[in-house]
Amino acid sequence: MQNLIGIMSRKTGDSQDMSRRQVAEPINRVETNSNVENKQERNIAHNLQDVFQETVFDTIKGEIKTLALRENNSILRNHDKIKSLTFARVIDEWRQKAPTFLKSLEGSVANPAHQFKKYKKGEALIPSIVTADCKLLTLYSKDLNAFQHFNSYILWKGGCKKSAFSRLNARNDCLRYQSTLSLADKLGNDWDKDLVAMQELVTTETSNELVLLQNIQMIKESIDLVNGDADTMVQRILELSNAENDLHQYRDLMHPVFYFVGDNVDMRTKVRNMTIYNQHKDHHMYQICAYENRISGNHLDNTVAKGDANTVPFTTFIPSQLELDSIASDFTFLVAKIWSQHIPHFNIFAPVLPEYIEHQYMKEMKQKTTRVS
């Protein structure tokens, strides 16, 4: 009896196991199919990511290759215009010729934590982005090193030593010290270019003015030779009037020329290891700067001298009573201006005072003086 019960219980257990397996098989098949689909999706996503990355990298490589081409004449290749090199010009060039490259650079520094800090986002990052990525472009092509030239000039202007140039040059931040000195000499070759051009212009205009003056002199001489012919006299007078008008109009268009301002420059150079033949040195120079005249003196007659310096009496240069009255009036205005600004009791008079001492050259004097050299 017990054996029969045991046999029946084993059969019952086997049947239950079979039913469980039959139920579990479809579930396992469903789970297996789901895992396969998930794995396939992951593989597809991974493949798409690889394709996307390769596409972006190929685009960036192509843009950098385009920047490095000699035919494109990149700003970073043009060393002759280093004085006009700016971060904005470099960014504009990258926007036109390498937009994907620029987007990748901007995305690499776009920290969401800095979105409310104006000094750590947007245009504030442009100098750092341009400086860092110009170093990368230098590694790709050594000709794209305009910023290394620019940094070298700044370091040399700031008085850096050879050791600083040596260390920074190893990191592609600047040129070597000797190359920097050559760069400084090259930049200084045309320091007087504007002054020379202005001198040539003034010389040409002066020659043309002399031609007009000679024409006027010839007309005056022809008038003196007229013998009572009224028609000829009238014609010569009209010619003289027209010639003088041409001279006045030309003088109004002439360059206002320039003037020089100079001062002594004394420099003492000390040596580290002093010897008999290597002593401290004193350098004495005279520095001259040229400026354009804001008020032109071309309308003044320079053909005839006003007088002989050896015979003109000194009393000629003493101010007249009218000039003394004008000076006193100007000083009165200056004193009133100071009192109305700094003495509280006189503040009420400030609105009625003119802003400046009025004169006929106020328009010219409002312009900023142009430095030529």
SULBELPE-V220401 format. One record per pair of residues at least 12 apart in sequence whose ideal C-beta (glycine too) atoms are under 10 Angstrom apart, sorted by the first residue. I is the first residue (numbers start at 1). J is the second residue. D is the distance in Angstrom with one decimal. If there is no record, write none. Layout:
# SULBELPE-V220401
i: {I & I}
j: {J & J}
d: {D & D}
This chain:
# SULBELPE-V220401
i: {55 & 56 & 56 & 56 & 56 & 57 & 57 & 58 & 59 & 59 & 59 & 59 & 59 & 60 & 60 & 60 & 60 & 60 & 60 & 60 & 61 & 61 & 61 & 62 & 62 & 62 & 63 & 63 & 63 & 63 & 63 & 63 & 63 & 63 & 64 & 64 & 64 & 64 & 64 & 64 & 64 & 64 & 64 & 65 & 65 & 65 & 66 & 66 & 66 & 67 & 67 & 67 & 67 & 67 & 67 & 67 & 67 & 67 & 68 & 68 & 68 & 68 & 68 & 68 & 69 & 69 & 70 & 70 & 72 & 72 & 74 & 74 & 74 & 74 & 74 & 74 & 74 & 74 & 74 & 74 & 75 & 75 & 75 & 75 & 75 & 75 & 75 & 75 & 76 & 76 & 76 & 76 & 76 & 76 & 76 & 76 & 76 & 76 & 76 & 76 & 76 & 76 & 76 & 76 & 76 & 77 & 77 & 77 & 77 & 77 & 77 & 78 & 79 & 79 & 79 & 79 & 79 & 79 & 79 & 79 & 80 & 80 & 80 & 81 & 82 & 82 & 82 & 82 & 82 & 82 & 82 & 82 & 82 & 83 & 83 & 83 & 85 & 85 & 85 & 85 & 86 & 86 & 86 & 87 & 87 & 87 & 87 & 87 & 87 & 87 & 87 & 87 & 88 & 88 & 88 & 89 & 90 & 90 & 90 & 90 & 90 & 90 & 90 & 90 & 90 & 90 & 91 & 91 & 91 & 91 & 91 & 91 & 94 & 94 & 94 & 94 & 98 & 98 & 101 & 101 & 101 & 102 & 102 & 102 & 104 & 105 & 105 & 105 & 105 & 105 & 105 & 106 & 106 & 106 & 106 & 108 & 108 & 108 & 109 & 109 & 109 & 109 & 109 & 110 & 110 & 111 & 130 & 131 & 131 & 131 & 131 & 133 & 134 & 134 & 134 & 134 & 134 & 134 & 134 & 135 & 135 & 135 & 135 & 135 & 135 & 136 & 137 & 138 & 138 & 139 & 142 & 145 & 145 & 145 & 147 & 147 & 147 & 148 & 148 & 148 & 148 & 148 & 148 & 148 & 148 & 148 & 149 & 149 & 149 & 149 & 149 & 149 & 149 & 150 & 150 & 151 & 151 & 151 & 151 & 151 & 151 & 151 & 152 & 152 & 152 & 152 & 152 & 152 & 152 & 152 & 152 & 152 & 152 & 152 & 152 & 153 & 153 & 153 & 153 & 153 & 153 & 154 & 155 & 155 & 155 & 155 & 155 & 155 & 156 & 156 & 156 & 156 & 156 & 156 & 156 & 157 & 157 & 160 & 160 & 160 & 161 & 162 & 162 & 162 & 162 & 163 & 164 & 165 & 165 & 165 & 165 & 165 & 191 & 192 & 192 & 192 & 193 & 193 & 194 & 194 & 194 & 194 & 194 & 195 & 195 & 195 & 195 & 195 & 195 & 195 & 196 & 196 & 197 & 198 & 198 & 198 & 198 & 198 & 198 & 198 & 198 & 199 & 199 & 199 & 199 & 201 & 201 & 201 & 202 & 202 & 202 & 202 & 202 & 204 & 204 & 205 & 205 & 205 & 205 & 205 & 205 & 205 & 206 & 206 & 206 & 206 & 206 & 208 & 208 & 209 & 209 & 209 & 209 & 209 & 209 & 209 & 210 & 211 & 211 & 212 & 212 & 212 & 212 & 212 & 212 & 212 & 212 & 213 & 213 & 213 & 213 & 213 & 215 & 215 & 215 & 215 & 215 & 215 & 216 & 216 & 216 & 216 & 216 & 216 & 216 & 217 & 217 & 218 & 218 & 218 & 219 & 219 & 219 & 219 & 219 & 219 & 219 & 219 & 219 & 220 & 220 & 220 & 221 & 222 & 222 & 222 & 222 & 223 & 223 & 223 & 223 & 223 & 224 & 247 & 248 & 248 & 250 & 251 & 251 & 251 & 251 & 251 & 251 & 252 & 252 & 252 & 253 & 253 & 254 & 254 & 254 & 255 & 255 & 255 & 255 & 256 & 256 & 256 & 256 & 256 & 256 & 256 & 256 & 256 & 257 & 257 & 257 & 257 & 257 & 258 & 258 & 258 & 258 & 258 & 258 & 258 & 258 & 258 & 259 & 259 & 259 & 259 & 259 & 259 & 259 & 260 & 260 & 260 & 260 & 260 & 260 & 261 & 261 & 261 & 261 & 261 & 261 & 262 & 262 & 262 & 262 & 262 & 263 & 263 & 263 & 263 & 263 & 264 & 264 & 264 & 264 & 265 & 265 & 265 & 265 & 265 & 266 & 266 & 266 & 266 & 267 & 267 & 267 & 267 & 267 & 268 & 268 & 268 & 268 & 269 & 269 & 269 & 288 & 289 & 289 & 289 & 290 & 290 & 290 & 290 & 291 & 291 & 291 & 291 & 291 & 292 & 292 & 292 & 292 & 292 & 293 & 293 & 293 & 294 & 294 & 294 & 294 & 294 & 294 & 294 & 294 & 294 & 295 & 295 & 295 & 295 & 295 & 295 & 296 & 296 & 326 & 326 & 329 & 330 & 330 & 331 & 333 & 333 & 333 & 333 & 333 & 334 & 336 & 336 & 336 & 336 & 337 & 337 & 337 & 337 & 337 & 337 & 337 & 339 & 340 & 340 & 341}
j: {100 & 100 & 101 & 103 & 104 & 100 & 104 & 100 & 98 & 99 & 100 & 101 & 104 & 98 & 100 & 101 & 102 & 103 & 104 & 105 & 100 & 101 & 140 & 98 & 100 & 101 & 94 & 97 & 98 & 99 & 100 & 101 & 102 & 104 & 97 & 98 & 100 & 101 & 136 & 137 & 140 & 141 & 144 & 98 & 140 & 141 & 97 & 98 & 101 & 93 & 94 & 97 & 98 & 101 & 137 & 140 & 141 & 144 & 137 & 140 & 141 & 142 & 143 & 144 & 97 & 141 & 141 & 143 & 93 & 97 & 90 & 93 & 94 & 97 & 98 & 137 & 141 & 143 & 144 & 146 & 89 & 90 & 92 & 93 & 94 & 144 & 146 & 147 & 89 & 90 & 93 & 94 & 130 & 134 & 137 & 138 & 141 & 143 & 144 & 145 & 146 & 147 & 148 & 149 & 150 & 137 & 141 & 143 & 144 & 145 & 146 & 146 & 143 & 145 & 146 & 148 & 149 & 150 & 183 & 186 & 146 & 186 & 187 & 146 & 146 & 147 & 149 & 150 & 152 & 153 & 183 & 186 & 187 & 150 & 153 & 187 & 146 & 147 & 149 & 150 & 126 & 130 & 150 & 123 & 126 & 127 & 128 & 129 & 130 & 131 & 134 & 147 & 123 & 126 & 130 & 130 & 102 & 126 & 129 & 130 & 131 & 133 & 134 & 137 & 146 & 147 & 105 & 106 & 123 & 126 & 129 & 130 & 129 & 130 & 133 & 137 & 133 & 137 & 133 & 136 & 137 & 129 & 130 & 133 & 133 & 125 & 129 & 130 & 132 & 133 & 136 & 122 & 125 & 126 & 129 & 129 & 132 & 133 & 121 & 125 & 128 & 129 & 132 & 122 & 125 & 125 & 147 & 147 & 150 & 151 & 173 & 147 & 146 & 147 & 148 & 150 & 151 & 172 & 173 & 147 & 148 & 151 & 171 & 172 & 173 & 172 & 172 & 172 & 173 & 172 & 172 & 172 & 174 & 175 & 172 & 173 & 174 & 168 & 169 & 172 & 173 & 174 & 175 & 179 & 180 & 183 & 174 & 175 & 179 & 180 & 183 & 186 & 187 & 174 & 183 & 168 & 169 & 172 & 173 & 174 & 175 & 180 & 165 & 168 & 169 & 173 & 174 & 175 & 176 & 177 & 179 & 180 & 181 & 183 & 184 & 174 & 175 & 180 & 183 & 184 & 187 & 174 & 168 & 173 & 174 & 175 & 177 & 180 & 174 & 175 & 177 & 180 & 181 & 183 & 184 & 180 & 184 & 174 & 177 & 180 & 177 & 176 & 177 & 178 & 180 & 177 & 177 & 177 & 178 & 179 & 180 & 181 & 373 & 290 & 372 & 373 & 372 & 373 & 290 & 370 & 371 & 372 & 373 & 258 & 260 & 288 & 289 & 290 & 372 & 373 & 372 & 373 & 372 & 255 & 257 & 258 & 290 & 292 & 370 & 372 & 373 & 257 & 258 & 290 & 372 & 254 & 255 & 257 & 254 & 255 & 256 & 257 & 258 & 254 & 255 & 250 & 251 & 253 & 254 & 255 & 257 & 298 & 254 & 255 & 257 & 298 & 302 & 250 & 254 & 247 & 250 & 251 & 254 & 298 & 302 & 303 & 303 & 247 & 250 & 243 & 244 & 246 & 247 & 248 & 249 & 250 & 251 & 243 & 247 & 301 & 302 & 303 & 239 & 240 & 243 & 244 & 246 & 247 & 239 & 240 & 243 & 244 & 246 & 247 & 303 & 243 & 303 & 239 & 240 & 243 & 236 & 237 & 238 & 239 & 240 & 241 & 242 & 243 & 244 & 236 & 240 & 243 & 236 & 235 & 236 & 239 & 240 & 235 & 236 & 237 & 239 & 240 & 236 & 299 & 298 & 299 & 298 & 296 & 297 & 298 & 299 & 300 & 301 & 296 & 298 & 299 & 296 & 298 & 296 & 298 & 299 & 292 & 293 & 296 & 298 & 292 & 293 & 294 & 295 & 296 & 297 & 298 & 364 & 370 & 292 & 293 & 296 & 297 & 298 & 289 & 290 & 291 & 292 & 293 & 370 & 371 & 372 & 373 & 289 & 290 & 291 & 292 & 293 & 369 & 372 & 288 & 289 & 290 & 291 & 372 & 373 & 287 & 288 & 289 & 290 & 291 & 371 & 286 & 287 & 288 & 289 & 290 & 285 & 286 & 287 & 288 & 289 & 284 & 285 & 286 & 287 & 283 & 284 & 285 & 286 & 287 & 282 & 283 & 284 & 285 & 281 & 282 & 283 & 284 & 285 & 280 & 281 & 282 & 283 & 281 & 282 & 283 & 373 & 371 & 372 & 373 & 370 & 371 & 372 & 373 & 369 & 370 & 371 & 372 & 373 & 367 & 369 & 370 & 371 & 372 & 364 & 369 & 370 & 361 & 363 & 364 & 365 & 366 & 367 & 368 & 369 & 370 & 360 & 361 & 363 & 364 & 365 & 367 & 361 & 364 & 357 & 359 & 357 & 357 & 359 & 357 & 353 & 354 & 356 & 357 & 358 & 357 & 349 & 350 & 352 & 353 & 349 & 350 & 353 & 354 & 355 & 356 & 357 & 353 & 352 & 353 & 353}
d: {9.8 & 6.7 & 9.9 & 9.4 & 7.4 & 9.6 & 9.5 & 9.8 & 9.3 & 9.2 & 4.7 & 8.2 & 9.5 & 7.7 & 5.5 & 5.0 & 9.8 & 9.4 & 6.3 & 9.8 & 10.0 & 9.2 & 9.4 & 9.0 & 8.8 & 9.5 & 8.5 & 6.6 & 3.7 & 7.6 & 5.9 & 4.8 & 8.8 & 9.9 & 9.7 & 6.7 & 9.9 & 6.3 & 8.7 & 6.9 & 5.8 & 8.4 & 9.3 & 9.8 & 8.5 & 9.1 & 5.8 & 7.1 & 9.7 & 7.9 & 7.9 & 5.9 & 5.7 & 8.1 & 6.9 & 8.6 & 8.1 & 7.0 & 7.6 & 6.2 & 4.1 & 9.9 & 7.2 & 6.2 & 9.7 & 9.3 & 9.7 & 7.7 & 9.1 & 6.9 & 9.1 & 6.6 & 9.8 & 7.9 & 9.8 & 8.9 & 9.2 & 8.5 & 6.3 & 8.3 & 5.6 & 5.9 & 8.8 & 5.3 & 9.6 & 9.1 & 6.5 & 9.6 & 9.9 & 6.9 & 8.1 & 9.9 & 9.7 & 6.4 & 6.5 & 8.4 & 8.8 & 8.1 & 4.1 & 7.0 & 4.4 & 6.7 & 9.3 & 9.6 & 9.9 & 10.0 & 8.3 & 5.2 & 5.8 & 8.4 & 6.8 & 6.6 & 9.1 & 8.0 & 5.9 & 9.7 & 5.6 & 9.6 & 8.3 & 8.6 & 9.8 & 8.8 & 9.9 & 8.5 & 6.1 & 9.1 & 5.3 & 5.8 & 9.7 & 7.1 & 8.1 & 9.3 & 7.4 & 9.2 & 9.1 & 7.4 & 5.7 & 7.3 & 8.3 & 5.5 & 10.0 & 9.4 & 9.7 & 9.2 & 5.1 & 5.4 & 9.6 & 8.5 & 4.9 & 8.4 & 9.9 & 9.4 & 9.1 & 7.6 & 9.3 & 9.8 & 9.9 & 8.7 & 9.4 & 5.1 & 9.7 & 8.9 & 7.4 & 10.0 & 8.6 & 8.0 & 9.9 & 9.8 & 9.2 & 6.0 & 8.1 & 6.6 & 9.5 & 8.5 & 8.4 & 9.9 & 9.8 & 9.6 & 8.1 & 9.7 & 9.3 & 8.5 & 10.0 & 8.7 & 9.6 & 9.4 & 5.4 & 8.9 & 8.1 & 5.5 & 9.2 & 9.5 & 7.8 & 9.4 & 7.0 & 8.7 & 9.5 & 9.6 & 8.7 & 5.7 & 7.5 & 6.5 & 9.0 & 9.9 & 8.8 & 9.8 & 7.4 & 6.7 & 9.7 & 8.2 & 8.6 & 9.6 & 7.8 & 4.2 & 7.7 & 9.2 & 9.3 & 8.9 & 9.8 & 8.0 & 8.3 & 10.0 & 7.8 & 5.0 & 7.1 & 9.0 & 10.0 & 5.2 & 9.6 & 6.9 & 9.3 & 8.1 & 9.4 & 7.8 & 9.8 & 9.0 & 9.1 & 9.3 & 8.4 & 6.8 & 7.0 & 5.5 & 5.6 & 9.2 & 9.7 & 9.9 & 8.3 & 6.4 & 8.7 & 8.5 & 5.9 & 9.6 & 9.4 & 8.9 & 9.7 & 7.6 & 10.0 & 9.9 & 5.8 & 4.5 & 8.2 & 9.4 & 7.4 & 8.6 & 8.5 & 8.8 & 4.2 & 4.3 & 8.4 & 8.7 & 7.2 & 4.2 & 9.5 & 6.1 & 8.7 & 8.9 & 9.1 & 7.2 & 6.3 & 6.9 & 7.0 & 8.5 & 7.2 & 8.7 & 5.8 & 9.2 & 9.4 & 7.3 & 8.9 & 9.4 & 8.4 & 5.0 & 7.5 & 7.9 & 5.9 & 10.0 & 8.5 & 8.8 & 8.7 & 9.0 & 8.6 & 9.2 & 4.8 & 9.2 & 9.7 & 9.2 & 8.8 & 4.2 & 9.0 & 9.0 & 6.4 & 9.9 & 6.5 & 8.7 & 8.7 & 5.5 & 9.8 & 8.6 & 8.5 & 9.4 & 9.1 & 5.2 & 6.3 & 7.8 & 9.9 & 9.9 & 9.8 & 5.4 & 5.0 & 4.4 & 9.8 & 9.2 & 9.2 & 7.0 & 8.3 & 6.3 & 7.9 & 7.9 & 9.9 & 5.9 & 9.1 & 9.5 & 8.6 & 9.3 & 9.5 & 9.1 & 5.6 & 9.5 & 8.1 & 5.5 & 9.4 & 5.5 & 7.9 & 10.0 & 9.5 & 8.1 & 9.1 & 8.5 & 4.8 & 6.1 & 9.1 & 8.6 & 8.3 & 9.6 & 9.1 & 9.6 & 9.7 & 6.9 & 8.5 & 7.3 & 6.5 & 6.9 & 7.0 & 8.0 & 9.3 & 9.7 & 9.2 & 10.0 & 9.8 & 6.8 & 9.0 & 6.2 & 4.7 & 9.7 & 9.9 & 6.2 & 8.9 & 9.2 & 7.0 & 9.6 & 9.6 & 6.1 & 9.0 & 9.5 & 5.4 & 9.9 & 8.4 & 8.6 & 9.4 & 6.7 & 4.8 & 6.3 & 9.0 & 6.6 & 9.4 & 9.6 & 8.8 & 9.7 & 9.9 & 9.1 & 6.2 & 8.9 & 9.8 & 5.2 & 4.6 & 9.5 & 9.2 & 5.9 & 9.1 & 8.7 & 6.6 & 9.5 & 9.9 & 9.8 & 5.6 & 8.3 & 9.0 & 9.9 & 4.6 & 7.0 & 8.9 & 6.8 & 9.5 & 9.9 & 9.6 & 7.3 & 8.7 & 8.0 & 9.6 & 4.2 & 5.6 & 9.0 & 10.0 & 7.9 & 7.4 & 7.5 & 9.9 & 8.9 & 7.2 & 4.7 & 9.5 & 8.0 & 8.8 & 8.1 & 8.2 & 6.1 & 4.1 & 7.2 & 7.0 & 3.7 & 7.4 & 7.0 & 8.8 & 9.8 & 7.8 & 5.7 & 7.7 & 7.4 & 7.7 & 10.0 & 5.0 & 6.0 & 5.2 & 6.3 & 8.8 & 9.7 & 5.7 & 9.2 & 9.8 & 7.4 & 5.9 & 8.3 & 6.0 & 10.0 & 9.8 & 5.3 & 7.1 & 5.5 & 7.8 & 9.5 & 9.4 & 9.1 & 7.3 & 5.2 & 8.0 & 6.5 & 9.5 & 5.7 & 6.2 & 4.3 & 7.3 & 9.9 & 9.8 & 7.5 & 5.9 & 8.6 & 8.8 & 7.0 & 7.5 & 6.0 & 7.9 & 8.0 & 7.6 & 4.4 & 6.9 & 4.9 & 7.2 & 7.3 & 5.6 & 7.9 & 8.6 & 7.4 & 4.2 & 7.9 & 7.2 & 6.4 & 7.3 & 5.4 & 7.5 & 4.6 & 7.9 & 6.7 & 8.0 & 6.4 & 7.9 & 6.4 & 9.6 & 7.4 & 4.1 & 4.8 & 5.3 & 6.7 & 5.6 & 6.4 & 9.1 & 9.4 & 6.9 & 4.3 & 8.1 & 6.4 & 9.0 & 9.0 & 9.5 & 7.9 & 9.7 & 4.8 & 6.1 & 8.9 & 5.6 & 8.7 & 6.2 & 8.4 & 9.6 & 5.2 & 10.0 & 5.0 & 7.4 & 9.8 & 9.8 & 8.1 & 10.0 & 10.0 & 8.8 & 5.4 & 9.4 & 10.0 & 7.3 & 7.6 & 9.2 & 5.9 & 9.7 & 7.8 & 7.1 & 9.2 & 9.7 & 6.0 & 9.7 & 8.2 & 6.0 & 9.0 & 9.0 & 9.5 & 9.3 & 9.8 & 8.9 & 6.1 & 9.5}
